[in-house]
Structure formats: structure tokens, C-alpha cells
Amino acid sequence: MKPITLADVQALDAADPLAHKRAEFDLPAAVIYLDGNSLGCLPKAVRTRVADVIDQQWGSDLIKSWNIHRWIDLPVLTGEKIARLIGAAPGQVISCDSISVNLFKLLSAALGLQRGRSVVLSQQDNFPTDLYMVQGMSELLGSQRCQLVTVSSDELENQLTEDVAVLMLTHVNFRSGYIHDMQRLTELAHNKGILVIWDLAHSAGVLPLQLDQCQVDFAVGCTYKYLNAGPGAPAFLYVASRHLPTVTQALSGWMGHVSPFKFSTDYEGALGIEKFLTGTPPVISMSALDAALDVFNDVDMQQVRRKSRQLTELFIALATQTSALAPLSLASPADADQRGAQLAWRHPHAYAICQALIADGVIGDFRAPDILRFGFSPLTLRYEDIWNSVQRLARILETGRWQAPEFSQTSRVT
Ligand SMILES: *Cc1c(COP(=O)(O)O)cnc(C)c1O
């Protein structure tokens, strides 16, 4: 096959229908950012919005802002903007808390609908917090009400039996990028009377999703990854409208009350998705989320998907034609249809290589024990960035520069 040239790559940029989106972000100069799957870049609109929330809304309008700037409506308003991106009709998505806390609420809701069944089935290599939350729920309720069973990805379908209450999976694996077939697994689970919770952490904002069409029961996701809402921005949750009248959730705080400002002493949950709120929304970061979501107003998620596929395919093709990258082995599915917008590469010294690459201006991340992980955010990356990343990675491997002692020092966050 003819090797890919820089001119080929530049032609991809020239024809990219999403190229103009990059200008809507504040990007650090001289950095190639391949970590938008961990913390998305800063949209310019967020900077302006947060300044206004601080100076005008909080600084001047103070408590009046709950009404006049609709602070109180932010969980629902941002939830509806997310709903559009994940294939959910109105009234089923709300922003609040973190994925971990929202999983607790959804687990309690789902288990409440499944009296007589106790197993929560998940995958061994799921993101740890997802598993930890089931372990905590099991401690609280006892194993006769909640019991975590984990299996490998290949065994999942065989384990969908009638003692399973809930199937809880992450749609795109955080390490490998492998995408589960949401439609198929949801349907197989439903055939056995199992409710399904999907974690969309690595899907929302980068893959076209059809939650309603797949008849998903519950879902969670975060907004600081591909949705670019900023560090620690609130997560979201989805509850199918058919469950809303009957579900209850354990974290029954006042914001989920049918009328919080009546200050009644007895809890009575709201009728709609608001019953999944607990406490006061974090207004500053939720305003950032609201502004960040507007970046998606004119974005076609199919185009985003096409570009993320092409970005990962380009990286793999360049890695294949660059002999210095031979020591890296692909730990993501080779078939682009089966992987999300990220690539994982195995190397015994992945940590040091990652640090050397960061020092060279290419930011990826390391995932224990031996994975070098790159995320490909289609709204901020150019194809030429991929070319340059592979070049720099090749130089680091050729020269062995990653062996310098400073690249082996570890920090708390990797
Ligand atoms: C990033 C991520 C989380 C983060 O959970 P928080 O509680 O919001 O910190 C959870 N699950 C998965 C699969 C993730 O990738």
C-alpha cells in the first residue's frame, strides 16, 4: 500500500466538515491534546458565561438569580440539551451529581422495581467506580437484595439469566474503547426480565446514541469528557418515561421533592425526572455545562462519528507505516465499527513514554498497568495533529528518550 503523506493528511483537513468547530474552543498553543476523553477542552462560550455568572448573576443579582437567571431550572434545561444528543425524548434526562452518585440512585431505583431478584451483572473490566457503587449498595441492602456478579465481556450474554435484576454496563470500555451493542444487549436482557443501566461516559458527545429506540431503562454519563463542560462538571442521568411513575430513588433530598419550597416534613417525590435530584445544583459548573452544550447546536452526531473513526484509522495507519512504533501493540478493536473515539496501545513502559510525549507537547494518558491511551475529540482535533503526534511518538521511541529518570516519576493523577 502507498504510504500516507503529509499532503494526504492536509487534504483530509481541507475537506473536513467539522473543521470550523475548532475555532469555538480556547486551545493552548503548541499542544496537541489527545485527552478530550478525560477532560474536554474549554469552549470560549463557557469562559464568557462563567464570567457573567460570577460578576453579574452572583455578584450583583444574588439570590434573585434563582428565578431571573433560571438557576433553579438548570438541571432540566441542561438535561434536555443532552437528551437531544443521546436519542431521548423530553422529560427523561436531568443533570446532577456525579456518575457514581447517580449510579447509586439508579441502582436503588432498578432494584426497587425488581423484587425477588438480587444479582447486578457487570463486567470485570468495567470502570472501577461503577463496580464500587454496587459493592456499597450490597453492603447497605445485604446480599439477598443486591449482589454483584462480574464476568468477562464474552460471557455476558450467557449470564443473562432469570435471577439477574440489573445488567449494568459501560457502553464504550474506558481502556480499550470497545463498544457494546446497546440494542442487542438491552433486548436480550429484557427477554429475561432484566433491567439495564448503561454508563455513557465515553459515548455521550462523541457517538450517535438512540436510548429511546433501544428501549434502554436507565443511563448515566458525565459531561467533563466529550461534552467539554469542565473539571468536575455535573453528570447526567436518564430514566425511561415508562418507569418514571413507579420508580423511587433512595437519595430523597429536597430538590427531588414535588414542591421543595413548601418545606413539608414528609418526602413526596416529584412526578417526573426531577425526582432524581437530591440537593442544590452546583450553579457555576452547571452554567458552564449549559454553555458547553450549545457548541453541539449545529453539530450532526453522524459527522462526529465519521470523523472520530477517520482520526483513529489515520493514527493506526500511520503507526503501521512507522517502524519506530512497532513495539506498541494495539489493545483496541482493530475494526473501527467496534471501537469508540479512543485508542489504547500496550507497552511495558507506557507510563514513561506517556510522560515523555507530554513533555513534547502531545497530551495523552496512561491507564494502569501498561496502556498508553489517546482520545480523539472530533471537534478540536485536526488530522494534521495526528500526523504530528505519530512523528513525535516515533522520535521518543527511536531515541529512547523516555528512559530519562524524570519520566518515571509518578503523580497522584495519571
Ligand atoms: C469517567 C468515568 C466515570 C466517572 O465517574 P464520576 O463519579 O463522575 O467521577 C464513571 N464511569 C466511567 C465508565 C467513566 O469513564
The ligand as an SDF file (V2000), in Angstrom:
LIG
                    3D

 15 15  0  0  0  0  0  0  0  0999 V2000
  -15.0920    8.8440   33.8530 C   0  0  0  0  0  0  0  0  0  0  0  0
  -15.9500    7.7190   34.2780 C   0  0  0  0  0  0  0  0  0  0  0  0
  -16.6680    7.7530   35.4830 C   0  0  0  0  0  0  0  0  0  0  0  0
  -16.5170    8.9190   36.4310 C   0  0  0  0  0  0  0  0  0  0  0  0
  -17.4020    8.8640   37.4850 O   0  0  0  0  0  0  0  0  0  0  0  0
  -17.6330   10.1320   38.4280 P   0  0  0  0  0  0  0  0  0  0  0  0
  -18.3980    9.6040   39.5510 O   0  0  0  0  0  0  0  0  0  0  0  0
  -18.3850   11.1440   37.6240 O   0  0  0  0  0  0  0  0  0  0  0  0
  -16.2850   10.6440   38.8300 O   0  0  0  0  0  0  0  0  0  0  0  0
  -17.5160    6.7020   35.7800 C   0  0  0  0  0  0  0  0  0  0  0  0
  -17.6380    5.6480   34.9450 N   0  0  0  0  0  0  0  0  0  0  0  0
  -16.9500    5.5770   33.7790 C   0  0  0  0  0  0  0  0  0  0  0  0
  -17.1290    4.4080   32.8710 C   0  0  0  0  0  0  0  0  0  0  0  0
  -16.0680    6.6030   33.4190 C   0  0  0  0  0  0  0  0  0  0  0  0
  -15.3560    6.5190   32.3090 O   0  0  0  0  0  0  0  0  0  0  0  0
  1  2  1  0
  2  3  1  0
  2 14  2  0
  3  4  1  0
  3 10  2  0
  4  5  1  0
  5  6  1  0
  6  7  2  0
  6  8  1  0
  6  9  1  0
 10 11  1  0
 11 12  2  0
 12 13  1  0
 12 14  1  0
 14 15  1  0
M  END
$$$$
